Amino acid sequence: MPNPVGKTFHIGTVGKPWGTEERAAWLAELKVKRSYHEEVVDKLEPLKADFDVHQYGALTYGAPDDYPLFAVQTRSWDASKPSVLVTGGVHGYETSGVQGALLFASTKMRHYSQWCNILVAPCVSPWGYAHIQRWNAKAEDPNRSFKSDALGEESSALFSLLSSLHVQQWLMHIDCHETTDTDETEFRPAKAARDGVRFEPGTIPDGFYLVGNSEAPYPEWHTAMIEAVKQETHIAPDASILGEPVGPPGCIFVPSSSLGLCASATNATYAATTEVYPDSEQADDEVCNRAQVACITGGLDYLLSHLGLK
């Protein structure tokens, strides 16, 4: 989706990064728009029949019980099995990141648990989910906080959970995201204002794409996931995405660790960030959720087959 007209955000002054006053003004405008408990937490209850569902923390924004953090874990965690992590809702407003992770847990996780230990953290940023916001309540991007010099509540809690499992080497991590039209119309202008720079219009890729780690690219694995997703939704046709060259089709590669992306939260050999396009005329909520699941299972099927794990 092109945005030919630059949009100046209504809070802040161009050339001056936000201070305490601007951040407070931004936060004061925000309201809860959907129920994290009804749309996410309540869906965890049926999963307790097959998996361990446990609270691994809580955000301090709001009342103590507003934003508990939950994970779904396969039982009888076995050190001899490869370990897999699925995360969603690092950007809370990206709905299918959360709902797709939950759909995987409810429909596919039990099947793959015969070969893998699996941990699903379906909503890493529940405040963002409830307020339909990319950032957390401090106007910080949780998906830039997975590094030691930028830790936030969301990343610190997830790091603590992962550390408690004592996994020496993770096999795979899929971090489920979306790229929405509001990235261009709302969140990129807000980011420019927050950082005190002029907003430069960009485009939104029309279709699904993957963001891999340029420090450890595995193009064949990414291609296998793209092929699986094609069964559910279309792939972004762009020659470049976010200023990065595409190759293989539907895939870009960035330095995940130095950017502080959630996809770098473990030492997983195979790690990627999904990007579903929910605003396409060819997509709806169900399609987007299924595309997330297809990507996860496509990645698992490739690894289980090519590494001789099943």
Secondary structure, DSSP 8 states (H G I E B T S, - for coil): -B--S----SSSBTTB---HHHHHHHHHT----S-HIIIIIHHHGGGGGTSEEEEEEE--SSSTTTSEEEEEE-SS--TTS-EEEEEE-SSTT-HHHHHHHHHHHHHTHHHHTTT-EEEEE--S-HHHHHHT-SS-TTS--GGG--STTS--HHHHHHHHHHHHHT-S---EEEEE-B--HHIIIIIHHHHHHHHT------B--SSBEEEEETTS--HHHHHHHHHHHTTTS-B---SEETTEE--STTEEEE-HHHHT-GGGSS--SEEEEEEB-TTSTT--HHHHHHHHHHHHHHHHHHHHHHTT--
